[in-house]
Amino acid sequence: MTVPQEAGVPVARMTFEEFQALGPGGLFKTDVPVVISLPESVRGLGREGVAARLADMTVTLFTEPGDKNHPGRWETRDITLRDFFADERHLTESDTWHRVVSNIRNSPADVNAVVGFDAEGFFGYGSSLYAANLWISHRGVFTKNHFDEFENFNIALEGRKRFIIAPPGSRDYYPRSMLRGFGDKSQVFDLDNVDLGRYPRVAPKLAQRRDFVLEPGHMLYLPLGWWHQAESLDPININVNFWLKSKKILRRPHVLGVALYTYAYRRVKGVYSYQPTEVSS
């Protein structure tokens, strides 16, 4: 494993061979973010390939103001992937952010075709797989600082994304209202632009942040409970991320509590919950 010189605490990097030797379980134990270089033989589809294979698939379109400090939740509606690509506004508007997501976990043939390898065999996830999410976004789309309750492998298929990742914690990140379903999100929306006079407790966490760009052909391992944000840097970004359930959540009671409440809140309020979508092959 090599560690390049990058901003903040350098993100660890690993070859594909090193990843195979260690395995996903080994990475879970290390509990630190790692970027893994994938060989040419397992590179997946870009825009043209995804559009051709999944044109009639129903995806969920997330729409929100193009403002990193906007406090509200995104709006969602279902469209086909064909309709998403047909409307240039979805990939060019700067004052409105558009991204689509579809959990294609229940269509392993499509998952394998998109990422370019046998995902179940690659990760050995079995019943631990919660989601295999296909994400498509345009330049400037920003995902505010938050944490996930799953172990996360994110594969960049097309376009670059800048990630900032910071270690687990609760109080230091000034969490937003759990009662309103924002318990996994921070009042510190952007770790790249923090008012330390207003949020002084986050300073030690910022000193441990990883700030890097995920390139096509690279895979990010993002441990459960780590805070993170992402920004799309290219005209189109296509990623697939795998969320895997893990007993590690029992060692992070804040993450577990927020996850249980948020799951119930989303069911009651009808908020998008990353449930699998039926797709046509």
Number of C-alpha atoms within 10 A of each C-alpha: 12 10 13 11 10 12 12 14 18 18 22 16 20 17 16 16 13 13 19 12 10 11 14 17 12 12 17 18 10 10 17 17 24 23 26 23 20 18 12 9 8 13 19 23 20 19 15 8 13 18 16 11 15 18 19 16 20 21 28 23 22 18 17 17 18 16 14 14 12 12 12 9 13 15 14 17 11 14 15 17 23 16 15 23 15 11 10 10 14 21 22 17 15 16 12 16 24 28 23 25 22 25 25 23 21 15 16 14 14 18 22 16 17 21 23 16 16 15 17 14 9 11 16 14 17 9 9 13 18 18 22 27 23 23 19 26 27 25 21 24 28 23 16 22 23 25 24 19 24 25 26 23 22 20 27 25 25 20 23 22 25 16 21 23 28 28 21 18 18 16 10 15 24 17 17 17 13 16 11 12 20 19 22 23 22 22 17 22 20 20 22 12 8 15 13 11 7 9 14 13 14 21 14 12 17 18 12 14 22 22 22 19 18 22 18 21 19 22 25 21 21 25 26 27 26 21 26 25 21 22 20 23 19 15 14 20 25 24 25 25 20 23 22 20 18 15 10 19 18 11 9 16 11 18 24 16 16 19 20 11 16 21 13 13 18 14 11 9 10 9 16 14 13 15 15 16 18 15 18 12 11
